[in-house]
Amino acid sequence: MFSSFSSLGVFKERVQATLALLTAVAKVARIISAKRRIRVPLINVIIVLVVVGVLLWLVNTYIPMAGTIKSILNAVVVIAVVIWLLQAFGLLESLKSIRIGK
């Protein structure tokens, strides 16, 4: 199961980094929820972050592709998740009124 990791230490570091990220997201959610009403429940945000992270890890680990393509894919996924988080916490509501085109 852990054959793709050089050691269990790398796996533990990734789990700790994920938990730190989730803790930071929870803190931000508490701060924002004190100021605004959150439209997406926090458990849904955590589930989406975990699922996206696991899917990205699976793609990076098991699908062979060039390093530059992996970097672009990672950047696109991170940007999409950040935009989704900002919308979920109601920080991008002002952008809904902007229209591009007719």
C-alpha positions, -999 to 999 in steps of 0.1 A, spaced: 0 0 0 28 24 9 52 12 -18 52 46 -36 65 64 -5 102 62 3 93 57 39 65 60 63 80 93 74 70 109 42 34 96 46 33 110 82 46 144 70 19 146 43 -8 136 68 5 163 93 5 189 65 -30 180 56 -42 182 92 -24 216 95 -42 228 64 -76 217 77 -69 234 110 -61 266 92 -93 263 71 -113 258 103 -98 288 119 -105 310 89 -141 296 88 -146 306 124 -133 341 118 -154 346 87 -185 330 103 -183 356 131 -185 383 104 -207 367 78 -231 338 75 -214 309 58 -234 294 30 -215 260 29 -213 240 61 -178 235 74 -180 197 72 -187 200 34 -157 222 30 -135 197 48 -149 167 28 -143 185 -5 -107 195 5 -99 159 15 -115 144 -17 -97 169 -40 -64 163 -22 -67 125 -25 -77 127 -61 -48 150 -69 -24 128 -50 -37 97 -69 -32 115 -103 3 127 -93 13 93 -81 -2 68 -105 -6 86 -138 27 91 -156 30 125 -172 57 152 -176 67 172 -146 56 205 -162 21 191 -169 19 179 -133 29 214 -121 3 231 -143 -24 206 -132 -15 212 -95 -16 250 -100 -50 248 -117 -65 226 -90 -52 248 -62 -65 280 -79 -99 264 -85 -101 252 -48 -91 287 -35 -117 304 -57 -143 278 -45 -134 284 -9 -136 322 -13 -171 318 -29 -181 293 -2 -173 318 25 -190 346 7 -159 367 0 -164 367 -38 -201 378 -38 -192 411 -54 -178 393 -85 -212 378 -93 -224 412 -107 -195 414 -132 -205 402 -166 -181 392 -194 -196 395 -229 -232 403 -238 
